[in-house]
Amino acid sequence: KAGVTQTPRYLIKTRGQQVTLSCSPISGHRSVSWYQQTPGQGLQFLFEYFSETQRNKGNFPGRFSGRQFSNSRSEMNVSTLELGDSALYLCASSLRTGTASYEQYFGPGTRLTVT
Amino acid sequence: AQSVTQPDIHITVSEGASLELRCNYSYGATPYLFWYVQSPGQGLQLLLKYFSGDTLVQGIKGFEAEFKRSQSSFNLRKPSVHWSDAAEYFCAVGAPGGGADGLTFGKGTHLIIQP
């Protein structure tokens, strides 16, 4: 079974621009979560999507948004990029049944650099 | 809200020696507990999980962890490390019923293996 895939793997953007990252979950997984990883803050939960609906959201500004498609693929968008948005963005998928929802399968991440 | 502390930022261990990585959590009840490993340039991989029952849990790659309620700890152990174990290790705690947004990660412990 193929793992979680994320595209692109690396991205360089300029302050003020916007960016869209893509995530394809493991086949059969309908829950997709996004995390931001930085050296200072560590791993922080952004949001979770299930059945094309945002189910949970972390403590991030509205510039961070996402969506999920009917095939469970998900995208996240960051508008008006700031230098502090430079991070590794990780996508994780899971089954959303009982304790299995806690077993997150992570993709390799997208490394975003904002200059 | 739950929190996770990994007291050791870096740990250096000789190849073949035993390993113990510390994790302490703060949560009002018995949480769900996890250890993830992240190799350079990779996403996170679930090593093991604790939901309930036997407090000593076995994971992949020869790792085990023990849940100690009295100490609010969930330390990760391996009897003999291999050079390929060099990576970043994250302890995470989940609030039962909280789903994916209930996962809180520690800041990680960087494991260095000496030949």
HADDOCK unambig.tbl for C-alpha pairs under 7 A between the chains (distance, minus, plus):
assign (segid A and resid 42 and name CA) (segid B and resid 107 and name CA) 5.27 0.50 0.50
assign (segid A and resid 43 and name CA) (segid B and resid 105 and name CA) 6.21 0.50 0.50
assign (segid A and resid 45 and name CA) (segid B and resid 101 and name CA) 6.65 0.50 0.50
assign (segid A and resid 56 and name CA) (segid B and resid 101 and name CA) 6.07 0.50 0.50
assign (segid A and resid 90 and name CA) (segid B and resid 43 and name CA) 6.92 0.50 0.50
assign (segid A and resid 101 and name CA) (segid B and resid 99 and name CA) 5.96 0.50 0.50
assign (segid A and resid 101 and name CA) (segid B and resid 100 and name CA) 6.28 0.50 0.50
assign (segid A and resid 102 and name CA) (segid B and resid 99 and name CA) 6.11 0.50 0.50
assign (segid A and resid 102 and name CA) (segid B and resid 100 and name CA) 5.64 0.50 0.50
assign (segid A and resid 105 and name CA) (segid B and resid 45 and name CA) 6.75 0.50 0.50
assign (segid A and resid 106 and name CA) (segid B and resid 43 and name CA) 5.37 0.50 0.50
assign (segid A and resid 106 and name CA) (segid B and resid 44 and name CA) 5.47 0.50 0.50
assign (segid A and resid 106 and name CA) (segid B and resid 45 and name CA) 6.66 0.50 0.50
assign (segid A and resid 107 and name CA) (segid B and resid 43 and name CA) 5.20 0.50 0.50
assign (segid A and resid 108 and name CA) (segid B and resid 41 and name CA) 6.83 0.50 0.50
assign (segid A and resid 108 and name CA) (segid B and resid 42 and name CA) 4.57 0.50 0.50
assign (segid A and resid 108 and name CA) (segid B and resid 43 and name CA) 4.05 0.50 0.50
assign (segid A and resid 109 and name CA) (segid B and resid 43 and name CA) 6.00 0.50 0.50
